[in-house]
Amino acid sequence: MIRHGDPDGTERTKRPRAQAKWLTASVERDAAQVIGTVFDEAERRGPTGSGNG
């Protein structure tokens, strides 16, 4: 991994970093329940991802 530039020596453009990331997993619930939780969270956050629906 090159952190300060590309192999040709040029600097990489700074990209925005993700904020308020969300992760879920379960060994107790089946996949359909976990996916339902993911979609519920996506709807709560809204199209901008701000949490303000």
N, C-alpha and C positions, 0 to 999 in steps of 0.2 A: 504494500500500500504506500503510495506516495502522498504525503500530506501537504507539501509546499508547492506543488506544481505538477505538470504533466511530464511525461518522459522527454518531450521535445524542449523542455525548459521554460515553457510559458506558464504563467500563473493561472490558476483556476479562478473562475468567477465565483464570488461568494453567493451562496444560495441561502434562502430562508430556512431556518431550522424549525422542525415541527414543535409545536407547543401543545400542552394538555393531551399528551398521548394516552391512549387507553388500551389495555390488554386484558383479556379474560381467557380462562381455560377451566376445565373441570374434569375430574375423574369420577365424579358422582352423578353428573347429569349427562343425558345422551346428547348427541350432536344437534338434534333439532331444538332442544331447550337452549343450548349455548348460542346457536345461531339466532334464535328468537331474542335472546338478551342483547346480542350485538346489534340487531336491527332496532330494538327499543332504544338503545343508547344513541344510535345514529339519528333516529327521529328526534330524540331529546336535544341533541346538539344542533340540529338543523343544517341547512345547506352550507352555511358558512363555517360550521364547526365550532361556533363560539359558545354554544350552550344556551343561546338565547332563542332557539327554534326559529 
